[in-house]
Amino acid sequence: MRFARPARRTPGDSTTTGQHRRPKAPGNSGGRGRRRLLITSVAATCAALVAVLALRDASGPADPADDPKCRPTELLEPPCGAWFGAFVPHDKSDLAEKVHAYEENVGRRLDIVYTYHDMSAVTDTRLEGQLLTEQEQRVGEDRMLLLSWESKWWGGTKEQQPTWAQIAAGDLDDSVIDVQARRIKDYGERTGKKVFLSFDLEMDTRTPDNGTPADYVRAYRHIHDRFRELGVDNVVWTWIITGYLDHADLFEKMYPGDEYVDWIGYNQYNYYLCHKTDWLSFARTQYATHDWIRANISDDKPLMLSEFGSASDPKRPGRQADWYAQVPAVLKDLEGVKAALQWNYRDPGPHCNLAVAGDRAWASLRKVAADPHLNQPLG
């Protein structure tokens, strides 16, 4: 697949600051009387649990898929858990094939498939600049799509690269913005489906080359308002940052505003040798950024782990599998996180292959994907 991700910077404070939540260590119970009391309490609890389960089975559905309260909201938020998705490397012509192969490995169908596009002029043959290609629509028949739209012209000249100022001024409306808006609108009218749309993910790595933070906000708002003017009502606007807290000032300056954002995403990894960092548990990659967003950007927007993953450790082959095994418990503790998308590819640089490495790691990720929290009804 041809796409150019922004160069990532070495992870900053988000992986090392903030309190890492840990379960409290149990105290020393000691003594036969306490043990007898514990056994009695456990027996009583088990009896109560059996009674509750029997009542639930008799009175209504236990599976989230059968519970009307668990149906997605208008903004595609799953009330009872979180979506599971992935970025799967592909060429534009084989997306469906590569998604099916990934699903065979992970043991289930993806809820969300993540793809990338540039803002080149739309033609019949250049699919990089065409949102909702034939392959994407095929995949989207029974999955949701997250379309990442970048203010780039991959392979284009320096003069062809769009700037935020140009986008905000409407210079790309006729050739790019309006064309894509109508495609998405038509897709919604034909299928009844919405799409997640992200404009310039990780924009905190793109300034000053693409413009100032204020330029980005104006460009984002212009695209949003242009879609609205054209009657596009099937977009879920998704604002995605790196999540590195040394960029915290940029995050605040580049947030378009609550009325322009439906979901907030962030991309945090265990890079390890890729960026010569320490091995970081899944919890250490997530909590600090999550808590900062909740305290400084939004305390109620649905959150998305728009990219998560881990490098492998060549000296400890099972380490990546152990890393993924931690995901479900931490994910359930991240308030408001309603989607988690695994990044199954590499990043630029040496030792930067973040794809699932080997059968043991795949087996671990299969357990993650099978967790009930990540198995929610699509409709």
Sine and cosine of phi, psi and omega as CSV:
sin_phi,cos_phi,sin_psi,cos_psi,sin_omega,cos_omega
0.00,0.00,0.67,-0.74,0.01,-1.00
-0.99,-0.11,0.95,-0.32,0.17,-0.98
-0.41,-0.91,0.46,-0.89,-0.06,-1.00
-0.88,-0.47,0.97,-0.23,0.05,-1.00
-0.97,0.24,0.54,-0.84,0.09,-1.00
-0.88,0.47,0.56,-0.83,0.02,-1.00
-0.89,0.46,0.77,-0.64,-0.01,-1.00
-0.99,0.13,0.54,-0.84,0.05,-1.00
-0.99,-0.17,0.36,-0.93,0.00,-1.00
-0.84,0.54,0.72,-0.69,-0.03,-1.00
-0.81,0.59,0.65,-0.76,-0.03,-1.00
-0.95,-0.31,-0.67,-0.75,-0.20,-0.98
-0.90,0.43,-0.37,0.93,-0.13,-0.99
-0.90,0.44,-0.36,0.93,-0.01,-1.00
-1.00,-0.06,-0.13,0.99,-0.10,-0.99
-0.79,-0.62,-0.22,0.97,-0.04,-1.00
-0.98,-0.18,0.21,-0.98,0.04,-1.00
0.99,0.13,0.29,-0.96,0.01,-1.00
-0.99,0.16,0.79,-0.62,0.12,-0.99
-1.00,0.08,0.89,-0.45,-0.04,-1.00
-0.95,0.30,0.73,-0.68,0.06,-1.00
-0.73,-0.68,0.54,-0.84,0.09,-1.00
-0.87,0.49,0.57,-0.82,0.05,-1.00
-0.94,0.34,0.64,-0.76,0.02,-1.00
-0.95,0.30,0.71,-0.71,0.01,-1.00
-0.93,0.38,0.53,-0.85,0.02,-1.00
-0.99,0.17,0.07,-1.00,0.00,-1.00
-1.00,0.08,0.93,-0.37,-0.08,-1.00
-0.96,0.27,-0.71,0.70,0.11,-0.99
0.80,0.60,0.64,-0.77,0.15,-0.99
1.00,-0.03,0.59,-0.81,-0.01,-1.00
-0.91,0.41,-0.61,0.79,-0.04,-1.00
-0.87,0.49,-0.67,0.74,-0.01,-1.00
-0.93,0.37,-0.63,0.78,0.01,-1.00
-0.90,0.43,-0.66,0.75,0.02,-1.00
-0.89,0.46,-0.64,0.77,0.02,-1.00
-0.90,0.43,-0.64,0.77,0.02,-1.00
-0.89,0.46,-0.71,0.71,0.00,-1.00
-0.88,0.47,-0.69,0.73,0.01,-1.00
-0.89,0.46,-0.67,0.74,-0.01,-1.00
-0.90,0.43,-0.66,0.75,0.02,-1.00
-0.89,0.46,-0.69,0.72,0.00,-1.00
-0.87,0.48,-0.68,0.73,0.01,-1.00
-0.91,0.42,-0.66,0.76,0.01,-1.00
-0.89,0.45,-0.69,0.73,0.01,-1.00
-0.89,0.47,-0.66,0.75,0.02,-1.00
-0.89,0.46,-0.67,0.75,0.01,-1.00
-0.91,0.42,-0.63,0.77,0.00,-1.00
-0.90,0.43,-0.69,0.72,0.05,-1.00
-0.85,0.52,-0.67,0.75,0.00,-1.00
-0.90,0.43,-0.66,0.75,0.01,-1.00
-0.90,0.43,-0.68,0.73,0.00,-1.00
-0.90,0.44,-0.65,0.76,0.02,-1.00
-0.90,0.44,-0.66,0.75,0.02,-1.00
-0.91,0.42,-0.66,0.75,0.00,-1.00
-0.90,0.44,-0.67,0.74,0.02,-1.00
-0.89,0.46,-0.56,0.83,-0.05,-1.00
-0.99,0.17,-0.45,0.89,-0.16,-0.99
-0.98,-0.22,-0.26,0.97,-0.03,-1.00
0.09,-1.00,-0.01,-1.00,-0.06,-1.00
-0.94,0.33,0.63,-0.78,0.05,-1.00
-0.99,-0.17,-0.45,0.89,-0.04,-1.00
-0.98,0.22,0.76,-0.65,0.05,-1.00
-0.80,0.59,-0.53,0.85,-0.02,-1.00
-0.90,0.43,-0.38,0.93,-0.02,-1.00
-0.99,-0.17,-0.01,1.00,-0.08,-1.00
-0.98,-0.17,0.89,-0.46,-0.01,-1.00
-0.84,0.55,-0.49,0.87,-0.02,-1.00
-0.93,0.37,-0.26,0.97,-0.04,-1.00
-0.99,-0.12,0.06,1.00,0.02,-1.00
-0.93,0.37,0.55,-0.83,-0.03,-1.00
-0.87,0.49,0.50,-0.86,0.06,-1.00
-0.98,0.18,0.02,-1.00,0.04,-1.00
-0.88,0.48,-0.44,0.90,0.02,-1.00
-0.99,-0.14,0.35,0.94,0.07,-1.00
0.89,0.45,0.52,0.85,0.05,-1.00
-1.00,-0.03,0.81,-0.58,0.04,-1.00
-0.99,0.11,0.93,-0.38,-0.12,-0.99
-0.90,0.43,-0.45,0.89,-0.16,-0.99
-0.97,-0.25,0.12,0.99,-0.04,-1.00
0.05,-1.00,-0.66,-0.75,-0.06,-1.00
-0.57,-0.82,0.44,-0.90,0.10,-1.00
-0.98,0.21,0.45,-0.89,0.15,-0.99
-0.89,-0.45,0.79,-0.61,0.00,-1.00
-0.60,-0.80,-0.12,-0.99,-0.03,-1.00
-0.29,-0.96,0.42,-0.91,0.33,-0.94
-0.99,-0.12,0.82,-0.57,-0.02,-1.00
-0.90,-0.44,0.87,-0.50,-0.01,-1.00
-0.87,0.49,0.64,-0.77,-0.09,-1.00
-0.28,-0.96,0.28,-0.96,0.28,-0.96
-1.00,-0.04,0.35,-0.94,-0.06,-1.00
-0.87,0.50,-0.41,0.91,-0.08,-1.00
-1.00,0.01,-0.15,0.99,-0.10,-1.00
-0.76,-0.64,0.43,0.90,-0.04,-1.00
-0.84,0.55,-0.75,0.66,-0.05,-1.00
-0.87,0.50,-0.68,0.74,0.00,-1.00
-0.88,0.47,-0.70,0.71,-0.04,-1.00
-0.94,0.34,-0.59,0.81,0.06,-1.00
-0.90,0.43,-0.69,0.72,0.02,-1.00
-0.88,0.47,-0.64,0.77,0.01,-1.00
-0.91,0.42,-0.66,0.75,0.05,-1.00
-0.88,0.47,-0.69,0.73,-0.02,-1.00
-0.90,0.43,-0.55,0.83,0.09,-1.00
-0.88,0.47,-0.65,0.76,-0.01,-1.00
-0.94,0.33,-0.60,0.80,-0.10,-1.00
-1.00,-0.03,-0.14,0.99,0.14,-0.99
0.99,0.17,0.35,0.94,0.01,-1.00
-0.19,-0.98,0.23,-0.97,0.09,-1.00
-0.99,0.16,0.63,-0.78,0.05,-1.00
-0.96,0.29,0.57,-0.82,0.15,-0.99
-0.99,0.17,-0.66,0.75,-0.06,-1.00
-0.77,-0.64,0.72,-0.69,0.12,-0.99
-0.92,-0.40,0.74,-0.68,-0.16,-0.99
-0.96,-0.27,0.82,-0.57,0.03,-1.00
-0.72,-0.69,0.26,-0.97,-0.08,-1.00
-0.83,-0.56,0.54,-0.84,0.06,-1.00
-0.58,-0.81,0.46,-0.89,0.11,-0.99
-0.99,-0.17,-0.09,-1.00,0.01,-1.00
-0.93,-0.38,0.65,0.76,0.10,-1.00
-0.97,0.26,0.28,-0.96,0.03,-1.00
-0.87,0.49,0.67,-0.74,-0.08,-1.00
-0.98,0.18,0.81,-0.59,0.11,-0.99
-0.74,-0.68,0.16,-0.99,0.01,-1.00
-0.94,0.35,-0.40,0.92,-0.11,-0.99
-0.97,-0.26,-0.37,0.93,-0.03,-1.00
-1.00,-0.07,0.99,-0.13,-0.08,-1.00
-0.99,0.15,-0.28,0.96,0.01,-1.00
-0.86,0.51,-0.56,0.83,-0.04,-1.00
-0.99,-0.12,0.22,0.98,-0.07,-1.00
-0.91,-0.41,0.96,-0.29,0.09,-1.00
-0.93,0.35,0.55,-0.83,0.02,-1.00
0.86,0.52,0.87,0.49,0.11,-0.99
-0.90,0.43,0.16,-0.99,0.03,-1.00
-0.85,0.53,-0.65,0.76,0.02,-1.00
-0.91,0.41,-0.66,0.75,0.01,-1.00
-0.90,0.43,-0.66,0.75,0.03,-1.00
-0.91,0.41,-0.58,0.81,0.05,-1.00
-0.90,0.44,-0.73,0.69,0.03,-1.00
-0.90,0.43,-0.58,0.81,-0.05,-1.00
-0.96,0.29,-0.07,1.00,0.01,-1.00
-0.87,0.49,-0.61,0.79,0.00,-1.00
-0.72,-0.69,0.46,0.89,0.09,-1.00
-0.56,-0.83,0.27,-0.96,0.14,-0.99
-1.00,-0.04,0.39,-0.92,-0.02,-1.00
-0.87,-0.49,0.72,-0.70,0.20,-0.98
-0.94,-0.35,0.92,-0.39,-0.04,-1.00
-0.98,-0.20,0.89,-0.47,0.05,-1.00
-0.99,-0.12,0.89,-0.46,-0.12,-0.99
-0.94,-0.35,0.90,-0.43,-0.14,-0.99
-0.95,-0.33,0.65,-0.76,0.02,-1.00
-0.99,0.17,0.91,0.42,0.02,-1.00
-0.68,-0.73,0.30,-0.95,0.23,-0.97
-0.83,-0.56,0.99,-0.10,-0.09,-1.00
-0.89,0.46,0.83,-0.56,-0.02,-1.00
0.99,0.13,-0.02,1.00,-0.01,-1.00
-0.99,0.12,0.12,-0.99,0.03,-1.00
-0.97,0.23,0.19,-0.98,0.03,-1.00
-0.87,0.50,-0.61,0.79,-0.01,-1.00
-0.93,0.36,-0.39,0.92,-0.03,-1.00
-1.00,0.09,-0.16,0.99,-0.05,-1.00
-0.97,0.26,0.85,-0.52,0.00,-1.00
-0.94,0.34,0.54,-0.84,0.12,-0.99
-0.94,-0.35,0.33,-0.95,0.04,-1.00
-0.89,0.45,-0.59,0.81,0.01,-1.00
-0.89,0.45,-0.66,0.75,0.03,-1.00
-0.91,0.42,-0.67,0.74,0.01,-1.00
-0.89,0.46,-0.72,0.69,-0.02,-1.00
-0.89,0.46,-0.53,0.85,-0.01,-1.00
-0.98,0.19,-0.11,0.99,0.01,-1.00
1.00,0.04,0.18,0.98,-0.07,-1.00
-0.91,0.42,-0.40,0.92,-0.03,-1.00
-0.97,-0.22,0.11,0.99,-0.08,-1.00
-0.85,0.53,-0.83,0.56,-0.11,-0.99
-0.92,0.39,-0.66,0.75,-0.14,-0.99
-1.00,0.07,-0.46,0.89,-0.13,-0.99
-0.76,-0.65,-0.87,0.49,-0.18,-0.98
-0.87,0.49,-0.79,0.62,-0.05,-1.00
-0.92,0.40,-0.58,0.81,0.01,-1.00
-0.88,0.48,-0.72,0.69,-0.03,-1.00
-0.95,0.32,-0.61,0.79,0.03,-1.00
-0.86,0.51,-0.68,0.73,-0.01,-1.00
-0.93,0.36,-0.56,0.83,0.06,-1.00
-0.89,0.45,-0.71,0.71,-0.02,-1.00
-0.92,0.39,-0.64,0.77,0.03,-1.00
-0.88,0.48,-0.71,0.70,0.01,-1.00
-0.88,0.47,-0.66,0.76,0.04,-1.00
-0.85,0.52,-0.70,0.71,0.01,-1.00
-0.91,0.42,-0.65,0.76,-0.02,-1.00
-0.93,0.38,-0.56,0.83,-0.01,-1.00
-0.98,0.20,-0.58,0.81,-0.15,-0.99
-0.92,-0.38,-0.30,0.95,-0.11,-0.99
0.97,0.26,0.23,0.97,-0.09,-1.00
-0.98,-0.20,0.51,-0.86,0.14,-0.99
-0.97,-0.23,0.31,-0.95,0.07,-1.00
-0.77,-0.64,0.55,-0.83,0.23,-0.97
-0.98,0.21,0.72,-0.70,0.01,-1.00
-0.76,-0.65,0.80,-0.60,0.03,-1.00
-0.89,-0.45,0.77,-0.64,0.08,-1.00
-0.98,-0.20,0.87,-0.49,0.03,-1.00
0.76,0.65,0.93,0.37,0.10,-0.99
-0.83,0.56,0.47,-0.88,-0.01,-1.00
0.81,0.59,0.67,0.74,0.00,-1.00
-0.87,0.49,-0.34,0.94,0.02,-1.00
-0.92,0.39,-0.27,0.96,0.07,-1.00
-1.00,-0.09,-0.05,1.00,-0.14,-0.99
-0.97,-0.23,-0.15,0.99,0.06,-1.00
-0.99,-0.16,0.66,-0.75,0.23,0.97
-1.00,-0.06,0.02,1.00,-0.11,-0.99
-0.85,0.53,-0.66,0.75,-0.02,-1.00
-1.00,0.00,-0.18,0.98,-0.03,-1.00
0.66,-0.75,-0.17,-0.99,-0.01,-1.00
-1.00,0.04,0.26,-0.96,0.11,-0.99
-0.82,0.57,-0.64,0.77,0.03,-1.00
-0.90,0.44,-0.60,0.80,0.06,-1.00
-0.88,0.48,-0.67,0.74,0.01,-1.00
-0.88,0.48,-0.72,0.69,-0.01,-1.00
-0.86,0.50,-0.69,0.73,0.01,-1.00
-0.90,0.44,-0.65,0.76,0.00,-1.00
-0.91,0.42,-0.72,0.69,0.02,-1.00
-0.85,0.53,-0.76,0.64,-0.04,-1.00
-0.90,0.44,-0.57,0.82,0.02,-1.00
-0.90,0.43,-0.71,0.70,0.02,-1.00
-0.88,0.48,-0.73,0.68,0.01,-1.00
-0.84,0.55,-0.75,0.66,-0.05,-1.00
-0.93,0.36,-0.57,0.82,0.03,-1.00
-0.91,0.42,-0.68,0.73,0.07,-1.00
-0.86,0.52,-0.70,0.71,-0.01,-1.00
-0.89,0.46,-0.66,0.75,0.02,-1.00
-0.88,0.47,-0.52,0.85,0.00,-1.00
-1.00,0.01,0.11,0.99,0.09,-1.00
0.98,0.21,0.41,0.91,0.02,-1.00
-1.00,0.10,0.92,-0.39,-0.06,-1.00
-0.85,-0.52,0.28,0.96,-0.02,-1.00
-0.89,-0.46,0.55,0.84,0.07,-1.00
-0.92,-0.39,0.73,-0.68,0.15,-0.99
-0.97,-0.24,0.95,-0.31,-0.15,-0.99
-0.97,0.22,0.86,-0.51,-0.16,-0.99
-0.85,-0.53,0.90,-0.44,-0.04,-1.00
-0.98,-0.18,0.88,-0.48,-0.15,-0.99
-0.86,-0.51,0.82,-0.57,0.02,-1.00
-0.91,-0.42,0.17,-0.98,0.07,-1.00
-0.93,0.37,-0.64,0.77,-0.08,-1.00
1.00,-0.07,-0.02,1.00,0.03,-1.00
-0.96,0.27,0.86,-0.52,-0.16,-0.99
-0.96,0.27,-0.14,0.99,0.18,-0.98
-0.96,0.29,-0.12,0.99,0.11,-0.99
-0.98,-0.22,0.26,0.96,-0.12,-0.99
-0.83,0.56,-0.66,0.76,0.01,-1.00
-0.88,0.47,-0.63,0.78,0.04,-1.00
-0.91,0.41,-0.65,0.76,0.01,-1.00
-0.83,0.56,-0.73,0.68,-0.04,-1.00
-0.91,0.41,-0.62,0.78,0.00,-1.00
-0.95,0.31,-0.45,0.89,-0.13,-0.99
-0.97,-0.23,0.11,0.99,0.05,-1.00
-0.97,0.23,0.84,-0.54,-0.08,-1.00
-0.94,0.33,-0.30,0.95,-0.03,-1.00
0.89,-0.45,0.50,-0.86,-0.08,-1.00
-0.84,0.54,-0.57,0.82,-0.05,-1.00
-0.96,0.29,-0.19,0.98,-0.01,-1.00
-0.95,-0.31,-0.08,1.00,-0.10,-1.00
-0.80,-0.60,0.76,-0.65,0.07,-1.00
-0.99,-0.15,-0.70,0.71,0.03,-1.00
-0.81,-0.59,0.45,-0.89,0.12,-0.99
-0.88,-0.47,0.77,-0.63,0.03,-1.00
-0.88,-0.48,0.41,-0.91,0.12,-0.99
-0.55,-0.83,0.46,-0.89,-0.13,-0.99
-0.88,-0.47,0.95,-0.31,0.00,-1.00
-0.74,-0.67,0.66,-0.75,-0.14,-0.99
-0.75,-0.66,0.30,-0.96,0.31,-0.95
-0.99,-0.11,1.00,-0.05,-0.08,-1.00
-0.97,0.22,-0.59,0.81,-0.02,-1.00
0.82,0.58,-0.86,-0.50,-0.09,-1.00
-0.91,0.42,-0.37,0.93,-0.02,-1.00
-0.83,0.55,-0.70,0.71,0.05,-1.00
-0.88,-0.48,0.37,0.93,0.06,-1.00
0.81,0.58,0.70,0.71,0.04,-1.00
-0.96,-0.27,0.14,-0.99,0.13,-0.99
-0.93,0.37,0.36,-0.93,0.14,-0.99
-0.93,0.37,0.82,-0.57,-0.07,-1.00
-0.90,-0.43,0.80,-0.60,0.06,-1.00
-0.90,0.43,0.28,-0.96,0.06,-1.00
-0.84,0.54,-0.66,0.75,0.00,-1.00
-0.86,0.50,-0.69,0.72,-0.04,-1.00
-0.92,0.38,-0.43,0.90,0.04,-1.00
-0.98,0.18,-0.25,0.97,-0.19,-0.98
-0.92,-0.40,-0.71,0.71,-0.25,-0.97
-0.87,0.49,-0.74,0.67,-0.11,-0.99
-0.89,0.46,-0.69,0.72,0.01,-1.00
-0.91,0.41,-0.71,0.70,0.04,-1.00
-0.82,0.58,-0.76,0.65,-0.07,-1.00
-0.92,0.38,-0.59,0.81,0.03,-1.00
-0.90,0.43,-0.70,0.72,0.03,-1.00
-0.87,0.50,-0.70,0.71,-0.01,-1.00
-0.89,0.46,-0.56,0.83,-0.05,-1.00
-1.00,0.09,-0.44,0.90,-0.19,-0.98
-0.85,-0.53,-0.34,0.94,-0.03,-1.00
-0.91,-0.41,-0.84,0.55,-0.02,-1.00
-0.42,-0.91,0.72,-0.70,0.05,-1.00
-0.99,-0.15,0.09,1.00,-0.04,-1.00
-0.62,-0.79,-0.16,0.99,0.04,-1.00
-0.91,0.42,0.61,-0.80,0.14,-0.99
-0.89,0.46,0.63,-0.77,-0.04,-1.00
-0.94,-0.33,0.48,-0.88,-0.03,-1.00
-0.74,-0.67,0.80,-0.59,0.23,-0.97
-0.99,0.17,0.99,0.11,-0.19,-0.98
-0.93,0.37,-0.38,0.92,0.18,-0.98
-0.53,-0.85,0.81,-0.59,0.15,-0.99
-0.61,-0.79,0.48,-0.88,0.00,-1.00
0.13,-0.99,0.03,-1.00,-0.07,-1.00
-0.62,-0.78,0.60,-0.80,0.23,-0.97
-0.93,0.36,0.23,-0.97,0.12,-0.99
-0.99,-0.16,0.22,-0.97,0.02,-1.00
-0.91,-0.42,0.94,-0.34,-0.06,-1.00
-0.88,0.48,-0.39,0.92,-0.01,-1.00
-1.00,0.03,-0.29,0.96,-0.01,-1.00
-0.70,-0.71,1.00,0.06,-0.14,-0.99
-0.85,0.53,-0.46,0.89,-0.03,-1.00
-1.00,0.03,0.04,1.00,-0.15,-0.99
-0.94,0.35,-0.62,0.79,0.02,-1.00
-0.90,0.43,-0.64,0.77,0.05,-1.00
-0.87,0.48,-0.68,0.74,0.01,-1.00
-0.91,0.42,-0.57,0.82,0.02,-1.00
-0.88,0.47,-0.75,0.67,-0.01,-1.00
-0.91,0.40,-0.49,0.87,-0.01,-1.00
-0.88,0.47,-0.39,0.92,-0.02,-1.00
-0.98,0.19,-0.25,0.97,-0.22,-0.98
-0.87,0.49,-0.78,0.62,-0.12,-0.99
-0.84,0.54,-0.72,0.70,-0.06,-1.00
-0.90,0.45,-0.67,0.74,0.01,-1.00
-0.93,0.37,-0.68,0.74,-0.03,-1.00
-0.84,0.54,-0.66,0.75,0.00,-1.00
-0.92,0.39,-0.36,0.93,-0.01,-1.00
-1.00,-0.02,-0.13,0.99,0.01,-1.00
-1.00,0.02,0.99,-0.11,-0.10,-0.99
-0.84,0.55,0.79,-0.62,0.09,-1.00
0.99,0.12,-0.06,1.00,0.05,-1.00
-0.97,0.23,0.90,-0.44,-0.14,-0.99
-0.90,-0.44,0.10,0.99,0.07,-1.00
-0.34,-0.94,0.58,-0.81,0.05,-1.00
-0.68,-0.74,0.86,-0.50,-0.08,-1.00
-0.90,-0.44,0.89,-0.45,-0.03,-1.00
-0.98,0.19,0.71,-0.70,0.01,-1.00
-1.00,-0.08,0.94,-0.34,-0.10,-0.99
-0.94,-0.33,0.85,0.53,-0.08,-1.00
-0.43,-0.90,-0.16,-0.99,0.01,-1.00
-0.96,-0.30,0.24,-0.97,0.15,-0.99
-0.91,-0.41,0.30,-0.95,0.05,-1.00
-0.87,0.49,0.58,-0.82,0.09,-1.00
0.93,-0.37,0.28,-0.96,0.00,-1.00
-0.94,0.34,0.54,-0.84,0.03,-1.00
0.86,0.50,0.46,0.89,-0.12,-0.99
-0.95,-0.31,0.44,0.90,0.09,-1.00
-0.99,0.14,0.93,-0.36,-0.05,-1.00
-0.98,-0.20,0.18,0.98,0.01,-1.00
-0.95,0.31,0.34,-0.94,0.05,-1.00
-0.90,0.44,0.80,-0.60,-0.16,-0.99
-0.93,-0.36,1.00,-0.03,0.16,-0.99
0.99,-0.15,0.21,-0.98,-0.11,-0.99
-0.89,0.46,-0.64,0.77,-0.04,-1.00
-0.90,0.43,-0.66,0.75,0.02,-1.00
-0.92,0.39,-0.63,0.77,0.06,-1.00
-0.89,0.45,-0.66,0.76,0.01,-1.00
-0.88,0.48,-0.63,0.77,0.03,-1.00
-0.92,0.40,-0.68,0.73,0.00,-1.00
-0.92,0.39,-0.54,0.84,0.07,-1.00
-0.87,0.49,-0.63,0.78,0.04,-1.00
-0.91,0.41,-0.62,0.78,0.07,-1.00
-0.86,0.50,-0.76,0.65,-0.07,-1.00
-0.92,0.39,-0.38,0.93,0.00,-1.00
-1.00,0.04,-0.15,0.99,-0.04,-1.00
-0.87,0.49,0.71,-0.71,-0.03,-1.00
-0.82,0.57,-0.52,0.86,0.00,-1.00
-0.87,0.49,-0.49,0.87,-0.03,-1.00
-0.98,-0.21,0.29,0.96,0.04,-1.00
-0.82,-0.58,1.00,0.05,-0.09,-1.00
-0.91,-0.42,0.45,-0.89,-0.02,-1.00
-0.93,0.38,0.71,-0.70,0.00,-1.00
-0.98,0.20,-0.29,0.96,-0.02,-1.00
-0.14,-0.99,0.00,0.00,0.00,0.00
